[in-house]
């Protein structure tokens, strides 16, 4: 029998592909469980693209507390280490105030890091990052890849020779620690919280229904001003390798503004790439996310079923964690 002291306030995770209704479910649960919603979407952290990243709007955010939305400028290379630090601070703050942290997002890597911890790879100093950036500018990516092949063949084999950010990161680690990235990856990660403190919910709508929702949502984004978001990004002349510039719809609409596509072509491409991304998300969650509760619908498409599911979740949570609900 385990004698680990478990925090009586659970950490709820709501996962699922884009457009499955995660935010709607999160708000309903937060109302019932004195909850705080914490963002786990790697694009919704950027303040310039709330429409294209489908971040909760001001009306939704006014209903219950929302954290870690729109916290970065588009120039920021947000990463999992930074997000985990901020997320854990928000979880601990919420629990210290007797509020229930509700983590919402579709970025599997972020959720995996929160659930299982990360290998203890040191954060590289700015001087090393600048040095590698200079090498990249002066001698090109192929030079960095050659360094990686010579110092860490195991990692080099796993990466495409064109994978700019990962090759750069692996060379930085080598220069900083004199140990290859593969060495650090072999150290088992340490979880931040006991597994029993997590309650994991997976929204898993049928593929055909999700595809339909994605197409409708992209059209709604266009009506709300998605094109204007991209128009405002272009004068900043940001590198296409920055995460905010890789958000779904940004490159496609940029292509229209630069006369590469017609608007119709850009919109169709945006919809296609969004559907492909949702498919990859679903594959990841199906294989890697061991949910305590699965909703095989989109949340927000059937009020009666939605209410029944929320009541069922609250009941399960009360029984497992003895938490009080409204």
C-alpha positions as CSV (number, residue, x, y, z in Angstrom):
1,X,0.0,0.0,0.0
2,X,1.5,3.4,-1.0
3,X,1.9,6.0,1.6
4,X,2.7,8.9,-0.8
5,X,0.7,12.0,0.3
6,X,-1.5,12.9,-2.6
7,X,-2.7,16.5,-3.0
8,X,-6.5,16.5,-2.5
9,X,-7.0,18.9,-5.5
10,X,-6.5,17.0,-8.8
11,X,-4.8,18.4,-11.9
12,X,-7.4,18.0,-14.7
13,X,-6.1,17.7,-18.3
14,X,-8.5,18.1,-21.2
15,X,-6.8,16.9,-24.4
16,X,-8.0,16.3,-28.0
17,X,-7.5,17.5,-31.5
18,X,-8.1,21.1,-32.6
19,X,-11.8,22.1,-32.9
20,X,-13.0,19.2,-30.7
21,X,-14.5,21.6,-28.1
22,X,-11.8,21.5,-25.4
23,X,-12.3,25.1,-24.3
24,X,-16.0,24.7,-23.9
25,X,-15.7,21.7,-21.7
26,X,-13.0,23.4,-19.7
27,X,-15.2,26.4,-19.0
28,X,-18.1,24.2,-17.9
29,X,-15.9,22.2,-15.5
30,X,-14.2,25.3,-14.2
31,X,-17.6,26.8,-13.2
32,X,-18.5,23.6,-11.3
33,X,-15.1,23.0,-9.6
34,X,-13.8,26.5,-8.8
35,X,-11.4,26.0,-11.7
36,X,-8.6,27.9,-13.3
37,X,-7.9,27.2,-17.0
38,X,-4.2,26.9,-18.0
39,X,-3.2,26.9,-21.6
40,X,-1.3,23.9,-23.0
41,X,-1.4,25.0,-26.7
42,X,2.0,26.0,-28.1
43,X,0.4,28.6,-30.5
44,X,-2.2,30.2,-28.1
45,X,0.7,31.6,-26.1
46,X,1.3,34.2,-28.9
47,X,-0.6,37.5,-28.5
48,X,-0.6,38.4,-32.2
49,X,-2.6,35.4,-33.4
50,X,-5.6,34.8,-31.1
51,X,-7.9,34.2,-34.1
52,X,-5.7,31.8,-36.1
53,X,-4.7,29.9,-32.9
54,X,-8.4,29.6,-31.9
55,X,-7.6,31.0,-28.4
56,X,-10.7,31.5,-26.2
57,X,-12.2,35.0,-26.9
58,X,-12.5,37.7,-24.3
59,X,-16.1,36.7,-23.5
60,X,-15.1,33.1,-22.8
61,X,-12.1,34.2,-20.8
62,X,-14.3,36.5,-18.7
63,X,-16.4,33.5,-17.4
64,X,-13.6,31.8,-15.4
65,X,-9.9,32.6,-14.9
66,X,-7.6,31.8,-17.9
67,X,-3.8,31.6,-17.7
68,X,-0.9,31.5,-20.2
69,X,-2.9,32.8,-23.2
70,X,-1.3,35.5,-25.3
71,X,1.8,35.8,-23.0
72,X,4.5,36.0,-25.7
73,X,5.4,38.3,-28.6
74,X,5.7,36.6,-32.0
75,X,9.5,37.1,-31.9
76,X,9.7,34.7,-28.9
77,X,10.8,31.1,-29.6
78,X,8.5,29.6,-26.9
79,X,9.7,26.1,-25.8
80,X,8.6,23.3,-23.6
81,X,11.0,24.1,-20.8
82,X,9.6,27.7,-20.4
83,X,6.0,26.5,-20.7
84,X,6.5,23.7,-18.0
85,X,8.0,26.3,-15.6
86,X,5.1,28.7,-16.1
87,X,2.5,25.9,-16.1
88,X,3.8,24.4,-12.8
89,X,3.7,27.9,-11.2
90,X,0.1,28.3,-12.2
91,X,-0.9,24.8,-11.0
92,X,0.8,25.3,-7.6
93,X,-0.8,28.8,-7.2
94,X,-4.3,27.5,-8.1
95,X,-4.0,24.7,-5.6
96,X,-2.7,26.9,-2.9
97,X,-5.9,29.0,-3.3
98,X,-8.1,25.9,-3.3
99,X,-8.8,26.2,-7.0
100,X,-8.7,23.3,-9.4
101,X,-6.1,23.6,-12.2
102,X,-7.6,22.6,-15.6
103,X,-4.9,22.2,-18.3
104,X,-6.3,22.5,-21.8
105,X,-4.5,21.9,-25.0
106,X,-3.6,19.8,-28.1
107,X,0.2,20.0,-27.9
108,X,1.1,16.5,-27.0
109,X,4.7,17.2,-26.3
110,X,3.7,19.8,-23.6
111,X,1.2,17.4,-22.0
112,X,3.7,14.5,-22.1
113,X,6.3,16.7,-20.4
114,X,3.9,17.7,-17.6
115,X,2.8,14.1,-17.0
116,X,6.1,12.4,-17.2
117,X,8.8,15.0,-16.7
118,X,11.7,15.8,-19.0
119,X,15.3,14.6,-19.3
120,X,17.5,17.0,-17.3
121,X,19.0,18.7,-20.3
122,X,20.7,22.0,-19.2
123,X,19.5,25.3,-20.5
124,X,22.3,26.6,-22.8
125,X,23.7,30.1,-22.1
126,X,23.1,32.9,-24.5
127,X,26.7,33.1,-25.5
128,X,26.7,29.5,-26.8
129,X,23.4,30.2,-28.7
130,X,24.9,33.3,-30.3
131,X,28.0,31.3,-31.3
132,X,26.0,28.6,-33.0
133,X,23.8,31.2,-34.7
134,X,26.9,32.9,-36.1
135,X,28.2,29.5,-37.3
136,X,24.9,28.9,-39.0
137,X,25.0,32.4,-40.7
138,X,28.6,32.1,-41.8
139,X,28.9,28.4,-42.8
140,X,25.4,27.2,-43.2
141,X,23.2,24.4,-41.7
142,X,25.3,21.6,-43.5
143,X,28.3,22.7,-41.4
144,X,26.3,22.3,-38.1
145,X,25.0,19.0,-39.3
146,X,28.5,17.8,-40.0
147,X,29.5,18.8,-36.4
148,X,26.6,16.8,-35.1
149,X,27.5,13.7,-37.2
150,X,31.0,13.9,-35.8
151,X,30.0,14.4,-32.1
152,X,26.6,12.7,-31.8
153,X,26.0,10.3,-34.7
154,X,23.0,8.8,-32.8
155,X,21.1,12.1,-32.8
156,X,22.2,13.0,-36.3
157,X,20.7,9.8,-37.7
158,X,17.3,10.7,-36.2
159,X,17.2,14.2,-37.6
160,X,16.7,15.5,-41.2
161,X,19.7,17.4,-42.4
162,X,17.2,20.3,-42.9
163,X,15.9,20.4,-39.4
164,X,17.3,23.8,-38.5
165,X,16.1,24.2,-34.9
166,X,16.8,20.6,-33.6
167,X,20.3,20.5,-35.2
168,X,21.1,23.9,-33.8
169,X,19.9,22.8,-30.3
170,X,21.9,19.6,-30.4
171,X,25.1,21.4,-31.4
172,X,24.5,24.0,-28.6
173,X,24.2,21.2,-26.0
174,X,27.4,19.6,-27.2
175,X,29.4,22.8,-27.1
176,X,28.0,23.7,-23.7
177,X,28.3,20.4,-21.8
178,X,30.8,18.4,-23.9
179,X,28.3,15.6,-23.9
180,X,26.0,14.7,-26.8
181,X,22.2,15.2,-26.7
182,X,21.8,11.4,-26.8
183,X,23.6,11.2,-23.5
184,X,21.1,13.5,-21.8
185,X,18.1,11.8,-23.4
186,X,19.2,8.5,-21.8
187,X,18.8,9.9,-18.3
188,X,15.3,9.0,-17.1
189,X,12.9,11.9,-16.6
190,X,11.6,12.7,-13.1
191,X,7.8,13.4,-13.0
192,X,6.8,16.7,-11.3
193,X,3.6,15.3,-9.7
194,X,2.5,11.8,-8.7
195,X,0.5,10.1,-11.5
196,X,-2.5,9.7,-9.2
197,X,-3.0,13.5,-9.0
198,X,-3.8,13.7,-12.7
199,X,-7.3,13.2,-14.1
200,X,-7.1,12.9,-17.9
201,X,-10.0,13.6,-20.3
202,X,-9.8,13.0,-24.0
203,X,-12.3,14.5,-26.4
204,X,-12.4,12.1,-29.4
205,X,-15.0,13.1,-32.0
206,X,-15.6,11.0,-35.1
207,X,-13.2,12.0,-38.0
208,X,-16.0,13.0,-40.4
209,X,-17.6,15.3,-37.7
210,X,-14.2,16.8,-36.8
211,X,-13.4,17.5,-40.5
212,X,-16.7,19.3,-40.9
213,X,-16.1,21.4,-37.8
214,X,-12.6,22.3,-39.0
215,X,-13.8,23.6,-42.3
216,X,-16.5,25.7,-40.7
217,X,-14.1,27.0,-38.1
218,X,-11.6,28.2,-40.7
219,X,-14.3,30.1,-42.5
220,X,-15.3,31.7,-39.2
221,X,-11.7,32.7,-38.5
222,X,-11.6,34.4,-41.9
223,X,-14.8,36.3,-41.0
224,X,-13.3,37.4,-37.7
225,X,-10.2,38.8,-39.2
226,X,-7.6,36.1,-39.6
227,X,-6.2,37.8,-42.7
228,X,-5.6,41.0,-40.7
229,X,-3.6,39.1,-38.2
230,X,-1.2,37.9,-40.9
231,X,-1.1,41.4,-42.5
232,X,0.1,42.8,-39.2
233,X,2.8,40.1,-38.9
234,X,4.3,40.7,-42.3
235,X,5.9,44.1,-41.6
236,X,7.7,42.6,-38.6
237,X,9.7,40.5,-41.1
238,X,9.9,37.6,-38.8
239,X,11.8,34.4,-39.7
240,X,9.5,31.6,-41.0
241,X,11.2,29.3,-38.5
242,X,9.6,31.1,-35.5
243,X,6.8,29.1,-33.9
244,X,4.2,31.9,-34.4
245,X,4.9,32.0,-38.1
246,X,4.3,28.2,-38.3
247,X,0.8,28.5,-36.8
248,X,-1.9,26.9,-39.0
249,X,-3.1,29.4,-41.6
250,X,-0.2,31.9,-41.3
251,X,2.0,30.6,-44.1
252,X,-1.1,30.0,-46.4
253,X,-2.5,33.5,-45.9
254,X,1.0,35.0,-46.2
255,X,1.2,33.1,-49.6
256,X,-2.0,34.9,-50.7
257,X,-0.7,38.3,-49.6
258,X,2.6,37.7,-51.5
259,X,0.6,36.6,-54.6
260,X,1.6,33.0,-54.5
261,X,-2.0,31.8,-54.1
262,X,-5.4,33.1,-54.7
263,X,-7.4,33.7,-51.6
264,X,-9.5,30.6,-52.3
265,X,-6.4,28.5,-52.7
266,X,-4.9,29.8,-49.5
267,X,-8.1,29.0,-47.6
268,X,-8.3,25.5,-49.0
269,X,-4.7,24.9,-48.2
270,X,-5.3,26.2,-44.6
271,X,-8.2,23.8,-44.2
272,X,-6.2,20.9,-45.6
273,X,-3.2,21.5,-43.4
274,X,-5.5,21.9,-40.3
275,X,-7.2,18.6,-41.0
276,X,-3.8,16.9,-41.5
277,X,-2.6,18.4,-38.2
278,X,-5.8,17.2,-36.4
279,X,-5.1,13.7,-37.7
280,X,-1.6,13.7,-36.3
281,X,-2.9,15.0,-33.0
282,X,-5.5,12.2,-32.8
283,X,-2.9,9.6,-33.6
284,X,-0.7,10.9,-30.8
285,X,-3.5,10.9,-28.3
286,X,-4.7,7.5,-29.3
287,X,-1.3,6.0,-28.8
288,X,0.2,8.1,-26.0
289,X,-2.6,9.6,-23.8
290,X,-4.0,7.1,-21.3
291,X,-7.3,8.9,-20.5
292,X,-9.5,8.4,-17.4
293,X,-12.5,9.5,-19.4
294,X,-13.2,9.7,-23.1
295,X,-16.0,11.7,-24.8
296,X,-16.6,10.3,-28.3
297,X,-18.3,13.5,-29.6
298,X,-17.3,17.1,-30.1
299,X,-18.1,19.1,-27.0
300,X,-20.6,21.8,-27.8
301,X,-22.6,20.0,-30.5
302,X,-25.2,18.3,-28.4
303,X,-26.3,20.2,-25.2
304,X,-28.1,17.2,-23.6
305,X,-25.1,14.9,-24.1
306,X,-22.6,17.6,-23.1
307,X,-24.5,18.2,-19.8
308,X,-24.7,14.5,-19.1
309,X,-20.9,14.2,-19.6
310,X,-20.1,17.1,-17.4
311,X,-22.3,15.7,-14.6
312,X,-20.6,12.3,-15.0
313,X,-17.1,13.9,-14.8
314,X,-18.0,15.9,-11.7
315,X,-19.4,12.8,-10.1
316,X,-16.2,10.8,-10.9
317,X,-13.9,13.6,-9.6
318,X,-15.9,14.0,-6.4
319,X,-15.7,10.2,-5.7
320,X,-12.0,10.0,-6.5
321,X,-10.7,13.2,-4.9
322,X,-13.5,14.2,-2.5
323,X,-13.6,17.6,-4.0
324,X,-16.6,19.8,-3.6
325,X,-18.5,21.0,-6.7
326,X,-21.0,23.8,-7.2
